C-alpha cells in the first residue's frame, strides 16, 4: 500500500542502454487486474516522464506486472512474421504464443485495428528491406506476456521514410513528435524537414476517411505537436535533381 511506480522503478533500476541492448523509454507497460471483473489488462506510461520527480505519482496495485521494453521488443512489431499474421497470412503455425493469439484474431473483423499502422509506407520500406527474423524468433516478453503484442500494435505509431530507424513505435497519447523522431534514430541527411506526410488516426475516426497533411518540422509548434497511437508519418526525401546509381570504369 502506498507504493508507487516511481518508487518501484527506482528500486528496480532500469538498465541503461549499452552495446548489447537498448531500453525503450517512450512507453512502458503495466498489466493489472480489473477489480470489478477480475480480467487482466494493459495500460501504458511514459518511462522518462514517470521517473521525473515533478510528475504525478502513479499508484500501483497488488499483483501488477510492470514491463520496460527493449528495442528488440519494439523492432519485433514491424518484423516480417508479425506483419504476415496481422494481415491474415497465417501459414505454418508459429511456436510464439503472442503470434498464436494474434492469429486467432487475424481473420475477424476486429483485425483491422492491428493493421492501421501498416497502411502507409515509403517506398524504402519494402518486404525485402524490412527486418528479417528467424522463423520461430520470439522475444522473451512475448513468451512471458503473449497478450502484450496485441496491445502494443494497437498503441503504435508508424514512422517511415527518411529516418534512420523506420518502423512502428508504441507511444502514450500526447507524445511530442520530436520524441518520436528521436526514438526512430533521428532524421537522415536527405530528409526534407518541410515535407512530412502526416495522417491523423483520430481525425480518420471522426470523419470516416483518412487525409494527408504536410508538416514542416522547422516550424516552432510542429516538433512539440501531440502524437497519438495510430498516426502515420512519412518523412519525404529532399529532391536532389540527380540520379543515384553507380558509374562503371573499365580498362587500365
N, C-alpha and C positions, 0 to 999 in steps of 0.2 A: 504493500500500500504506500502511495506517495512517491513511488519510484518512477521517474520519467525517462523519456527516450534519450535525452542528452546525457543523463547520468549513466545510462546503460552503455552508450557509445563511448563515453569517457572511460568507463571501466574496461570495456572490451578492447579499446584502442584499435581503430581502423588501420589496417596495414597500408603504408604508403605505397604508391606506385613505384615499381622498380623495373629492371630489365626483364624479369620473369613474368610479372603480372601487373595489370593496371586496375586500380579501383575506379569505379564509375560513380561519380558523386551527384549528378543532376537528379537522380531518383533512387530511393531505397524502398524496400517493401516491408509491410507489417502484415502477417497473417494472423487473423483474430477470429474468435468465436463470437457470433451474434448472440447476446444473452436471451433474446426473445425467441430465436428459432433453433439455436444450437448448431447452426451451419457455420462452417469455416469459410472466411472470405478474405480478400486482399484490400489493402489501402496503401497509399504511397506517400512519400515525403521527400523533400529536398535535403540530402545529407549535409551539404555545406551550410545551408541556412539553419538546420536543426542544431548544428554544432556551435552556432553563433550565440553567445550568452545573452545577446539583446533580443533574440527571437522568443516567442511564447513557448512555454514548456509543452511537450506532447506527452500526456499521461499514458501509461502502459496498463494492460490488464493481465490477469493470470493466464498463463499458457500462450501468451503472444509469441510469435516467432518473427524475428527481425532479420532481414536479408540485405546485405550490402553487395551489390552486383559487381562483377568483374567485367572488363572489356570483352572477354571471351563469351560471357553470358549474352551481352548486347550484340556482338557480332553474329551469334547463332540465330538471332531473329531474322537476319537477312540472308541466311545460308540457303543453299540450293534445295536441301531436303525440306526445310520448313516452308519455303515458297511452294514447292510442289504439293505438299499436303494441304496447305491453306487453300490452294486452287482446286482441290478435289482430285488431284492425281495421286491416288493412294499407292498404287503399285504394290511392291512386295512389302509386307508388314515390317515396320521398324521395331527394334527392341527398346527404343527410347520411350519411357512411359509418357512423357509430355507429348510426343508426336502421336502416340496411340490415342490419347484423349482428344487431341486436335483433329485427328482423322474421323472421330465419331461425329464431329460437327461439320466436317468439310463439305458434305453433300446435302446439307439442310439449308433452309432459307436464312438461318441465323449466321451462316458462314461469311456473309458479305462484310460483316464488321471487322473480320480479320484481314480483309483484302484492301481496305480503304487506303492504307499507306503504300500499297504496291501499285496503284493505278497509274501514277505518273512518274516517269523516269527520264533521265537524259540519255542520249544515245551512247554515252560512255559506259553506262551501267547495263551490261548485257549478260545473257546467260553464260557467255564464255569468259567474262571478266569477273563475274561475281565470285564471292568466297566459295571455294571448293572444299568440301569436308569429306572425311571418311564416311562410308555408308552408315555405320552404326554409331557415329560420334554423338555423344550426349553429355553436355556439361554437367557436373555434379549437382548444380542447383535443380536442373530439370529431372534428375532422378529422385532427389530428396523431396522436391515440391513440384510435381508434374503440372499442377494447375496454374503455376506461375507463368507458363508460356502463353496461355490464352490471355491472361490479364495484361502481360507486357505488350503483346501485339495490339491489344485494344488501346493501350496508353502510349503508343509510339507515334512519332512524327517522322516523315520521310524527308531526307536531305540528299539531293542528288546533284550531279553536275560538277562544277569546278570547286570542290572542297577536297581536302586530302584524304578523308575517310568517309566517302558516301555510304549511306545505308539508313537503317531505321534506328531511331533513338527514343527510348521511353523517357517521358518527362512528366512532371506535375503541371497542372493547369497554371497558366500565367508565367511560365518560364520566359525569361528575356531571350530575344533572338540571338544576342551576342553569346550567351551561354551555350545555345545550341550550336552555333558556328564553331565555338571553341571546342565543344565536345566532338565535333566532326573533324578536328585537326586543323581548323582554320581554312582560309581561302587559299586556293592555288595562285601561282603568279599570273595566270591567264584569266582569272575571274574578273568579270565585268561588274563592279560594285553597283552600277546604276541599272543593271538589267537582271533582276532576280524575279523569277516567276513564282507567284505565291497563290495557293488555293486554300481558302479557309474552310475547314470541315464544319465549323459552327454555322457559317453562312449558308453552306450547302444544305444543312439540316433545316434551316429556317425557310429557305426559298425553294427547296426541292431540286436545285440544279447547281452544278459547280461552275465557277467562272474564275479566270485568271486575273490577277492584279500584278502590276510591275512595281517592285520596290527598289529604292536606292539606299544602299547600306551607308552611304556617306551622309544622308540626312540625319539630323540630330535625333529625331524620335524613332527612327527605324530600328536601330540596334537595341533600343530599350522596349520595343513593342512586345506585347504579351503573346506567347505562342502556346497553343493548346494541342493535346493529342489529336491525331487525325489530320493536322495541317500538312501541306505539301510544299516543299521548297525546291526549286531547280535553279542552281546558280549557273547562269549562262557564261560562255567564254567571251573574251574580247575578240572582235573581228580584226584580224591582223592583216588581211588583204594579201595573204601569201599561202601557197600550198605547202603542206607539211609532208615531207617524204624523204627519200634517200637519193643521193646522186652517185652514179657508178663511174669510177675512174679505172681505166684498163690500160694494159700495156706496161711500158717501162717507166 
